[in-house]
């Protein structure tokens, strides 16, 4: 039983990623929070979703690059 409870309260390590992006004429850096086991494509998808909340993303060339990825212990 104790082992099951330990597993229940075990949480994934969160990470903070800084993603450099270029979408058509827009470019910049975005901070994305993800799980430690998320691959780059998931991080890029989260970045696109965050950006599209602010402005509609235009069609065209898209480039994403993770320039920093570190463990996150915040809220």
C-alpha atoms as an extended CHARMM CRD file, in Angstrom:
* protein
*
        75  EXT
         1         1  UNK       CA              0.0000000000        0.0000000000        0.0000000000  PROA      1               0.0000000000
         2         2  UNK       CA              2.7960000000        2.4400000000        0.8680000000  PROA      2               0.0000000000
         3         3  UNK       CA              4.3470000000        1.9490000000       -2.5530000000  PROA      3               0.0000000000
         4         4  UNK       CA              1.0590000000        2.7940000000       -4.2550000000  PROA      4               0.0000000000
         5         5  UNK       CA              0.6900000000        5.9850000000       -2.2160000000  PROA      5               0.0000000000
         6         6  UNK       CA              4.2300000000        7.0440000000       -3.0890000000  PROA      6               0.0000000000
         7         7  UNK       CA              3.4570000000        6.5850000000       -6.7860000000  PROA      7               0.0000000000
         8         8  UNK       CA              0.2140000000        8.5660000000       -6.4390000000  PROA      8               0.0000000000
         9         9  UNK       CA              2.0070000000       11.6210000000       -5.0720000000  PROA      9               0.0000000000
        10        10  UNK       CA              4.9820000000       11.3770000000       -7.4070000000  PROA      10              0.0000000000
        11        11  UNK       CA              4.9690000000       14.3120000000       -9.8220000000  PROA      11              0.0000000000
        12        12  UNK       CA              6.7510000000       14.8990000000      -13.0810000000  PROA      12              0.0000000000
        13        13  UNK       CA              9.6950000000       17.2590000000      -12.9930000000  PROA      13              0.0000000000
        14        14  UNK       CA              8.7100000000       20.5310000000      -14.6250000000  PROA      14              0.0000000000
        15        15  UNK       CA             11.0640000000       22.4330000000      -16.8700000000  PROA      15              0.0000000000
        16        16  UNK       CA             11.2890000000       25.9960000000      -18.1140000000  PROA      16              0.0000000000
        17        17  UNK       CA             12.2590000000       26.3440000000      -21.7800000000  PROA      17              0.0000000000
        18        18  UNK       CA             13.1900000000       29.4650000000      -23.6700000000  PROA      18              0.0000000000
        19        19  UNK       CA             12.1550000000       28.9940000000      -27.2930000000  PROA      19              0.0000000000
        20        20  UNK       CA             13.4610000000       31.2320000000      -30.0480000000  PROA      20              0.0000000000
        21        21  UNK       CA             10.9380000000       31.4140000000      -32.8820000000  PROA      21              0.0000000000
        22        22  UNK       CA             10.3950000000       32.9070000000      -36.2950000000  PROA      22              0.0000000000
        23        23  UNK       CA              6.9640000000       32.7210000000      -37.9140000000  PROA      23              0.0000000000
        24        24  UNK       CA              6.7760000000       34.5690000000      -41.2290000000  PROA      24              0.0000000000
        25        25  UNK       CA              7.7450000000       38.1370000000      -40.2420000000  PROA      25              0.0000000000
        26        26  UNK       CA              7.3220000000       37.6140000000      -36.4750000000  PROA      26              0.0000000000
        27        27  UNK       CA             10.3120000000       36.5980000000      -34.3690000000  PROA      27              0.0000000000
        28        28  UNK       CA             11.2640000000       36.5730000000      -30.7290000000  PROA      28              0.0000000000
        29        29  UNK       CA             11.6370000000       34.4160000000      -27.6460000000  PROA      29              0.0000000000
        30        30  UNK       CA              8.9010000000       32.7460000000      -25.6100000000  PROA      30              0.0000000000
        31        31  UNK       CA              9.0660000000       31.0090000000      -22.2170000000  PROA      31              0.0000000000
        32        32  UNK       CA              7.3390000000       27.6220000000      -22.2070000000  PROA      32              0.0000000000
        33        33  UNK       CA              6.7960000000       25.3430000000      -19.2080000000  PROA      33              0.0000000000
        34        34  UNK       CA              6.7620000000       21.6070000000      -19.8730000000  PROA      34              0.0000000000
        35        35  UNK       CA              7.3920000000       18.2040000000      -18.3330000000  PROA      35              0.0000000000
        36        36  UNK       CA             10.9410000000       16.8680000000      -18.2720000000  PROA      36              0.0000000000
        37        37  UNK       CA             10.0560000000       14.0100000000      -20.6120000000  PROA      37              0.0000000000
        38        38  UNK       CA              8.3410000000       16.2040000000      -23.2620000000  PROA      38              0.0000000000
        39        39  UNK       CA             10.2030000000       16.0860000000      -26.5480000000  PROA      39              0.0000000000
        40        40  UNK       CA             10.9840000000       19.1920000000      -28.6050000000  PROA      40              0.0000000000
        41        41  UNK       CA              7.9010000000       18.8630000000      -30.8300000000  PROA      41              0.0000000000
        42        42  UNK       CA              5.6060000000       19.0950000000      -27.8030000000  PROA      42              0.0000000000
        43        43  UNK       CA              7.4820000000       22.1590000000      -26.5420000000  PROA      43              0.0000000000
        44        44  UNK       CA              7.1720000000       23.7750000000      -29.9970000000  PROA      44              0.0000000000
        45        45  UNK       CA              3.4240000000       23.0130000000      -30.0850000000  PROA      45              0.0000000000
        46        46  UNK       CA              2.9780000000       24.6250000000      -26.6640000000  PROA      46              0.0000000000
        47        47  UNK       CA              4.9350000000       27.6470000000      -27.8720000000  PROA      47              0.0000000000
        48        48  UNK       CA              2.7110000000       28.0090000000      -30.9490000000  PROA      48              0.0000000000
        49        49  UNK       CA             -0.4110000000       27.7160000000      -28.7940000000  PROA      49              0.0000000000
        50        50  UNK       CA              0.8460000000       30.4270000000      -26.4040000000  PROA      50              0.0000000000
        51        51  UNK       CA              1.7240000000       32.7510000000      -29.2790000000  PROA      51              0.0000000000
        52        52  UNK       CA             -1.6100000000       32.2440000000      -31.0210000000  PROA      52              0.0000000000
        53        53  UNK       CA             -3.4360000000       33.4410000000      -27.9020000000  PROA      53              0.0000000000
        54        54  UNK       CA             -1.9090000000       36.8970000000      -28.3750000000  PROA      54              0.0000000000
        55        55  UNK       CA             -2.1130000000       37.2720000000      -32.1590000000  PROA      55              0.0000000000
        56        56  UNK       CA             -3.3170000000       35.1730000000      -35.0750000000  PROA      56              0.0000000000
        57        57  UNK       CA             -0.2660000000       33.4310000000      -36.5310000000  PROA      57              0.0000000000
        58        58  UNK       CA              0.3120000000       34.0740000000      -40.2390000000  PROA      58              0.0000000000
        59        59  UNK       CA              0.9860000000       31.3740000000      -42.8060000000  PROA      59              0.0000000000
        60        60  UNK       CA              4.5410000000       31.0270000000      -43.9640000000  PROA      60              0.0000000000
        61        61  UNK       CA              7.9450000000       29.9510000000      -42.7930000000  PROA      61              0.0000000000
        62        62  UNK       CA              8.1200000000       28.6470000000      -39.2020000000  PROA      62              0.0000000000
        63        63  UNK       CA             11.2730000000       27.9530000000      -37.2220000000  PROA      63              0.0000000000
        64        64  UNK       CA             11.5990000000       27.0060000000      -33.5410000000  PROA      64              0.0000000000
        65        65  UNK       CA             14.7290000000       26.4080000000      -31.4980000000  PROA      65              0.0000000000
        66        66  UNK       CA             15.0890000000       25.6880000000      -27.7780000000  PROA      66              0.0000000000
        67        67  UNK       CA             17.9080000000       27.8910000000      -26.5520000000  PROA      67              0.0000000000
        68        68  UNK       CA             17.5890000000       27.0980000000      -22.8370000000  PROA      68              0.0000000000
        69        69  UNK       CA             16.0030000000       24.2140000000      -20.9410000000  PROA      69              0.0000000000
        70        70  UNK       CA             16.3060000000       23.9380000000      -17.1670000000  PROA      70              0.0000000000
        71        71  UNK       CA             14.4940000000       22.3430000000      -14.2390000000  PROA      71              0.0000000000
        72        72  UNK       CA             11.7970000000       24.5370000000      -12.7300000000  PROA      72              0.0000000000
        73        73  UNK       CA             10.8890000000       24.4750000000       -9.0420000000  PROA      73              0.0000000000
        74        74  UNK       CA              8.4280000000       27.3760000000       -8.9360000000  PROA      74              0.0000000000
        75        75  UNK       CA              4.6800000000       27.4450000000       -8.5140000000  PROA      75              0.0000000000
